[in-house]
């Protein structure tokens, strides 16, 4: 069988200024707070939120009674809830540390991989 080529879209965008101190500190704080593995996970969330903000700007140009604006606006709010801070807080690693099932986030991640093997 021949291979069918697929085109994958980007899931994150690297920052324009790689060594900006404020951004580096903020990313490190987010990684520690939500138990992310690396900066790429932070960039992925920021990129998806930026795409949602861009779609919201387009919807704001439409009339208030426009059915497309009403329908897609509610869908955007649902997606924001799943992706943003609420979505990061609901990671299983965060819950394991919060309820003292693991002392640190890396230990929680190890416990998760052990649970998945069973």
C-alpha positions in Angstrom: 0.0 0.0 0.0 1.3 3.5 -0.8 1.8 5.9 2.0 -0.6 8.9 2.0 1.1 12.1 3.0 -0.5 14.1 5.7 -0.1 17.7 6.6 0.1 18.5 10.3 -0.7 21.9 11.6 1.5 23.6 14.2 0.4 23.1 17.8 2.6 25.8 19.3 4.6 28.9 18.5 7.9 29.7 20.0 8.4 33.2 21.5 9.9 36.0 19.3 12.4 37.0 22.0 13.9 33.8 23.5 15.6 35.4 26.5 13.0 37.8 27.8 13.3 37.7 31.6 9.7 38.5 32.5 8.3 35.8 30.2 10.8 33.2 31.3 9.8 33.8 34.9 6.1 33.6 34.1 6.5 30.4 32.2 8.5 28.8 34.9 5.9 29.8 37.5 3.2 28.2 35.2 5.2 25.0 34.8 5.6 24.7 38.6 2.0 25.6 39.4 0.3 23.3 37.0 2.9 20.5 36.7 3.7 20.9 33.0 6.5 18.9 31.6 8.2 21.7 29.6 7.9 25.1 28.1 6.3 23.6 24.9 3.2 22.7 26.9 2.9 26.4 28.0 3.4 27.6 24.4 0.7 25.1 23.2 -1.9 26.5 25.6 -1.0 30.0 24.8 -1.3 29.3 21.0 -4.7 27.7 21.3 -5.9 30.6 23.5 -4.6 33.1 20.9 -6.5 31.3 18.2 -9.7 31.5 20.2 -9.1 35.2 20.9 -8.7 35.8 17.2 -11.9 34.0 16.4 -13.6 36.1 19.2 -12.4 39.3 17.6 -14.0 38.2 14.3 -17.3 37.4 16.0 -17.3 40.8 17.7 -17.4 42.5 14.3 -20.7 40.8 13.6 -24.1 42.2 14.6 -25.3 41.3 18.2 -28.4 39.4 16.9 -26.5 37.5 14.2 -27.1 33.7 14.7 -23.6 32.8 13.8 -22.3 35.1 16.6 -24.7 33.7 19.2 -23.9 30.1 18.3 -20.2 30.3 17.9 -19.8 32.6 20.9 -21.2 30.0 23.2 -18.9 27.4 21.6 -15.9 29.6 22.1 -16.7 30.0 25.8 -17.0 26.2 26.2 -13.6 25.7 24.6 -12.1 28.4 26.7 -13.2 26.6 29.8 -11.7 23.4 28.7 -8.4 24.9 27.5 -7.5 27.8 29.8 -6.6 27.8 33.5 -9.6 25.6 34.4 -8.3 22.9 32.0 -4.8 23.2 33.3 -6.0 22.9 36.9 -7.9 19.7 36.1 -4.8 17.8 35.1 -4.6 14.6 37.0 -1.1 15.4 38.3 -2.3 18.6 39.9 -5.1 16.7 41.7 -2.7 14.0 43.0 -0.5 16.7 44.6 -3.4 18.7 45.9 -4.9 15.8 47.7 -1.5 14.6 49.0 -1.4 11.4 47.0 2.1 12.5 45.8 4.5 15.0 47.3 5.7 16.5 44.1 4.4 16.8 40.6 7.0 14.5 39.0 6.1 11.8 41.5 2.4 12.3 40.5 3.4 11.8 36.9 5.2 8.6 37.7 2.1 7.3 39.6 0.0 8.1 36.6 2.2 6.1 34.2 2.2 3.2 36.7 -1.7 3.4 36.8 -1.9 3.3 33.0 0.2 0.2 32.8 -2.1 -1.8 35.1 
